[in-house]
Amino acid sequence: MQAFAACGSAARRDTLGTELTRLAVDHQLPGHEVLGRIIRLQALAGLGDFTNADTEAEEIDRLADRNERPLAAVFTAWYRALRLCETDGWPAARHRYARVLTETAGCGMPGLTQGAAALVALVPVMRGGALPRPGDFDGLDAGPYQPWLDPLLLAASGDSEQARQALDRVPRPPHDLLQEALWCVLARAAAAVGHLPVLRRSRKELAAAETEFAGASSGLVSFGPVRQHLTAADTAIAVLVGPRDARG
């Protein structure tokens, strides 16, 4: 569900987007400028720099309107739902997300829309400290995110053994703009059922993005600061093995 593949950290993508935008402006290539600004919008969201991300969203909309590129508005609509969630919380953003899901369902970008509703349903779960409630994901097609959602749903259902088995075979999240978000999902499931190997692996993978916002580099959803998920993982590991070995 990403616009573009990941390219290193959010800070590196910010540099890439800035340079692409500069070159596009110098050579009067509005299509490439939109692309550069979308890359930068995503990177800034991942870094939690929402003020500058807002500026990029406004520029993207202006360029898209002037150059008849309506698909660019899909990305800014998703970003603004993410932004509202960060500023006013999930209750305020829930209706905005519902509208975005409806409005972008037929945008012709299946890579973005497939599994989108399940990702949105994960937002309040992952921004809170609990497991999903019964019925939260009923009728939702998780699409490509199903392998990483399954252990969490099994843990939430109380089937700890099946959840552990699912974690035993779960693949590594793809190296894309939602990888940190999916590691957070795995960490939450592993903590719930005491699966220490996946919990430690998740913590290790998330450590590189400690200063970022989980999932926000997609420009679509944010599970909040990665640092909070690391703290939760450390607490869970300490319960399982003792505080001295929590980061081992």
N, C-alpha and C positions, 0 to 999 in steps of 0.2 A: 504494500500500500504506500510505496514511496514514489515521489516524483523522480528522484535520481538516486543512483547507487551511492553508498557512503564513500567518502574519500578521506580517510583518517579522522582526526578529531573534529569537533565542531569548529574549533579555532582555525584549523587548516581549511575547512570548507568556507569559512568566512573570508579567508585570504583569497581562495579560488574565486568565490563569487564577486569579490571586490575587483579583482584583476579582470575577470571576464566582462564585468559591467564597464570598467574603464575603457577597455579595448573596443567594446561595442559602441560606446558613446563617441569615441575618437573616429571610428569608421562609419558612423551613422547606420548601425545595424540594429534596428529596434527589436527584432525577434531575439537576437542574442542578448540584448540588454535585459529583456524580460527574463530570459533564462538565468542570467547572472544574478539578477535581483531575487529571483525565487530561491536560488541556491543560498544566497546570503540571508534571506528571510528565514529559511530553515535553520541555518547555522546560528543565527542570532537568537532564535527561539530556544535552541538547544543550550545556548550559553546563559539563558535567562536575561538577555538584554532586550527586554520587550519594548523599550522606548525606541530604540533604533529599528527594531523589527516592525514596529508600527509605521515608521517612516517608509520603509521598503514596501510594505503592503500598499500604502497610499500611492507610491510611485508606480508599482505594478498595475494597479487599477487605472491610473492615468494613462500609462503607455498602452495597456490593453484596449482601452476605449478609443484612443487616438488611432491605433493601428489595427483595429478589428481582430483582436485575439481573445475571444470570449472564454476560452478554456483557462486563461490565466486567473480569471475570477474564481475558479474552483478552488485554487490553492489559497487565495486570500480569504475566501469564505471559511474554509477549514481553520486557517490560522486565527481568525477572529473569534471562532468558538473556543479554541485553545486559550486565547488571550483572556476571554471573559472568565473562563474557568480559573485561571491563575489570579485574576484580580478580585473576582466576586464569589468564587467557589462553585462547586458542582450544582447546587440547587439553581443558581442563576444561569448556568451554562446549559443545563439539561434541555431546555426548550430550543435553544439556539442550535445545539447539536442535532436535535430531531429535525429541525428545518433543513439543516445542511445535508443530512442524510437523504431527505426527500428530494431536495433540489438538485443534488449531484448524482442521483442514482442512474440517470440516463445520460451522463456526460460523455460516454464512449471511452472511458478509461477503466477497464475492468481490473487492471493492476492496482488501481486506487480504491475502487468501490468494493471489491470482493472481500468479505470479512469485516467491512468497515463498521457495521452495527455492533459486532461482537467486541471490537476494539473500544468503541465508545462505551459499551456496557462495562468494560474493565476499568474505566477512568475512576468512578467513585469507589470501586473495590480497592484498587491499588493506591489511591490517594488516602484511603482510610487504613486501618490496621487489622481488618478482619478478612474472612473468607467470603465468597459470594453467598448470597441468601438463596434459598430454594426458589426457583422460578426466574432468577435474574437473567438466565441465558436461554430460557425456553423459546424455541422457534427461531433462534438466531443461527445463521450460517457463519461459522468461524472461518470458513475458507482456508487460506494457507496458514492460519494461525492455530488450527486445531491441535497439532501435536503438542504445543506449549500450553494450551488452555486445558487440555484433558486432565493432566495431573492436578491442577488447581480445582477443577470441578469434582474430581473424584475425592480429593481431600475434603472439600466442602460437604460432600454427601455423607461423609463419615466412613467411607471405604478406604481406610488407610493402607491396607495391603495392596489393593489395586492401584492406589496412587503411587506407592513406592515402586511397584512393578513398572508403571508408566514412566516414572523418573529414571528407572534403570535403562530404559531403551530410548528415552527422548533424544532427538538429534540436537546438535549445537544450533542455536539461533543463527540465521543467516547474517553475514557481515553487511548489514544495511542500516538504514536510518532508524529502524525500530529495534535493533539488537539489544540495547540497554533495557528497553521496556520489556522485552521477552525474558531477559535474564532476571528482571525483577519479579516477573510472574513465576518463574521457576524457583527463585529464592523463597517466595511466599509459600508455594506448595511444599517445597522441601522442608521448610521450617515447621510447617503444620504437621508433617508426618515423621519428622526426625530423620530425614535422608541426608546424612552428613556429607557424602561426596558431592552431591549436586549443590548443596548449600555452600560448601567451600568453593566449588568451582564458580558458582554465581558471584560470590563475594569477590573472588580474584578478578573476574572479568569486569565487574562493575567498578573496581577501584580506579581503573584508568580514566573513568568519566566522573570522578567524585564531585567535581565542581559544576557538572552539567545537570540538566533536567531530563529525567528518563522519558524517552520517546519524543521529546519536543523537537528534536532535530528533523523529525518528519514534517513538522509544521502542521500536524493533524491532531495529535493527542499528547497530553503530558501526564505522567504519573507522579509528578512532583520532583523535588530535588533528589538526585541519586544518593546524596549523603544520608538522607533519611532511611533509604532502603539498606544502605551499608550498615547503619547503626542497628537496624532491626535484625540484619543477618548476624552481626556480631553478638547481639543479645541471644539469639537462638543457638548459635554455636557454643557460646559460653554455658548455656543450660545443658547442652549435650556432652561437652567435653571438659568444661571448666574454663574460667576466664583466662588462665595462663596460656592456653592453647587456642584461644578463640580465633586468631588470625592465621593459624597454621595451615 
